[in-house]
Amino acid sequence: MSQFFEVTCDHCQTWGLFDYRYKCLRCADYDLCARCYKFGLRGVGHDVSHPFQCLLDQGAMELHFAGEPIPDLCADSFTCPNCGELGFSADELMAHVRIRHSDARTAVICPLCVAVPSAHPARVDNLLSHMSIAHHHNPGGGFRLAGTEPPVTHHVLPTSEGPQVRFILPDDQSEEEW
């Protein structure tokens, strides 16, 4: 995992996002830095209702996990790309999609795929079908990453059974500190 994300904020054009990257789960290539996301700044033409997945770089992961084992993925909790609900573990997100969005056909980016370091996942038209094929939940941990031969199974997804650190982003910084 990199010390920073090698992407550009689509609002302020800052390259090399440190700590937090906010990836739009509806647009193929739309990212925001922490400052622009926090202050609700969006680029011209970007739909403000689109949900975002918060991704953490290595430094942010070390800070949030403070000596605990750091997961392989760039996220510990996931956002539903259909409704924008926050805070799911991987298995909770899969159950949520199965229960609440089984008929959804909106093109979205899978938050589990986007959390794989250096991944550039494409949008999928049927998230439930994609998750059923690409993200088998294994009791021992790990998930299958579609499109690789043999299937990649070394990325560990947080589950509701395992210990997790849920975090709240700092809200005490003023705009002047940015």
MOPE-V84796 format. One line per field, one symbol per residue. ss: DSSP state (H for helix, E for strand, L for the rest). A space follows every 50 residues. Layout:
BEGIN
ss: ???
END
This chain:
BEGIN
ss: LLLLEEEELLLLLLEEELLEEEEELLLLLLEEEHHHHHLLLLLLLLLLLL LEEEEELHHHHHHHHLLLLLLLLLLLLELLLLLLLLLELHHHHHHHHHHH LLLLLLLELLHHHHLLLLLLLLLELLHHHHHHHHLLLLLLLLLLELLLLL LELLLLLLLLLLLLLLLLLLLLLLHHHL
END
